[in-house]
Amino acid sequence: MSEKPEKAADDPFAQMVQFYDDWTKTWAGAMSQMVASKSFADSMAQQLEGSLSTVGMVRRQISDLMEQYLQQMSLPTRKEVVSLAERLTKIEMHLDDLDAKLDEVLDHLKAK
């Protein structure tokens, strides 16, 4: 047990390590208090809101530019492809309904 204090006394970096530990604990406490404050939360909310509105604006501009590009290239836009897919799905559903009704009519005719 007497070797540990001697090692600490002989270690030239022990004071630096102790200073670093104390310094990080002090800053961690100060940062924890700052982050927990309402003013910090309000500030972060404002920054996040500004960032999100900017991202939304850029996204709309890119979407508009992409739509114009696709129109110039005579290619369908995403909106047009989705609309077409919805219409095809409705047609398939109607065909399935007609097929089911036709099966019912055929079964009814076979029963007679």
C-alpha positions in Angstrom: 0.0 0.0 0.0 2.9 2.3 0.6 3.9 2.0 -3.1 0.9 3.9 -4.5 1.6 7.2 -2.8 5.2 6.9 -3.9 4.1 6.3 -7.5 1.9 9.3 -7.4 4.7 11.4 -6.1 7.1 10.0 -8.7 4.7 10.4 -11.6 5.4 13.8 -13.3 2.0 13.6 -15.1 -0.1 13.0 -12.0 -0.8 16.7 -11.5 -1.7 17.2 -15.1 -4.1 14.3 -15.0 -5.6 15.6 -11.8 -5.9 19.1 -13.3 -7.6 17.6 -16.4 -10.1 15.6 -14.3 -11.0 18.6 -12.2 -11.2 20.8 -15.3 -13.6 18.4 -17.1 -15.8 18.0 -14.0 -16.1 21.8 -13.7 -16.9 22.3 -17.3 -19.3 19.4 -17.4 -21.2 20.9 -14.4 -21.3 24.3 -16.0 -22.5 22.9 -19.4 -25.1 20.8 -17.7 -26.5 23.9 -15.9 -26.5 25.9 -19.2 -28.1 23.1 -21.2 -30.8 22.7 -18.6 -31.8 26.4 -18.7 -35.0 27.6 -20.5 -33.1 30.3 -22.4 -30.8 27.7 -23.9 -33.8 25.6 -24.9 -35.5 28.6 -26.5 -32.3 29.5 -28.4 -32.0 26.0 -29.7 -35.6 25.9 -30.7 -35.2 29.2 -32.7 -32.1 27.8 -34.4 -33.8 24.5 -35.2 -36.9 26.3 -36.5 -34.8 28.5 -38.8 -32.8 25.5 -40.1 -36.0 23.5 -40.8 -37.6 26.4 -42.6 -34.5 26.8 -44.7 -34.4 23.1 -45.5 -38.1 23.2 -46.4 -37.6 26.1 -48.8 -34.6 24.5 -50.5 -36.5 21.2 -50.8 -39.4 23.0 -52.5 -37.1 24.7 -54.9 -35.3 21.5 -55.8 -38.7 19.8 -56.3 -39.8 22.7 -58.6 -36.6 22.5 -60.6 -36.8 18.7 -60.9 -40.4 19.0 -62.1 -39.4 21.6 -64.7 -36.5 19.4 -65.8 -38.7 16.3 -66.2 -41.2 18.3 -68.2 -38.5 19.5 -70.5 -37.3 15.9 -71.0 -40.9 14.7 -71.6 -40.7 12.4 -68.6 -43.4 11.9 -66.0 -43.1 13.5 -62.6 -43.5 11.6 -59.4 -47.0 13.0 -58.9 -48.0 11.8 -62.3 -46.6 8.3 -61.7 -48.4 8.1 -58.3 -51.7 9.3 -60.0 -51.3 6.7 -62.7 -50.6 3.9 -60.1 -53.7 4.9 -58.1 -55.9 4.8 -61.3 -54.5 1.4 -62.2 -55.2 0.1 -58.7 -58.8 1.2 -59.0 -59.1 -0.5 -62.4 -57.7 -3.7 -61.0 -60.2 -3.6 -58.1 -63.1 -3.1 -60.5 -61.9 -5.9 -62.6 -61.7 -8.2 -59.6 -65.2 -7.2 -58.6 -66.5 -7.9 -62.1 -64.7 -11.3 -62.1 -66.3 -12.2 -58.8 -69.7 -11.2 -60.0 -69.2 -13.1 -63.2 -68.3 -16.2 -61.2 -71.4 -15.8 -59.1 -73.6 -15.6 -62.3 -71.9 -18.6 -63.8 -72.4 -20.6 -60.5 -76.0 -19.5 -60.5 -76.5 -20.6 -64.1 -74.8 -24.0 -63.4 -77.1 -24.5 -60.5 -80.2 -24.2 -62.7 
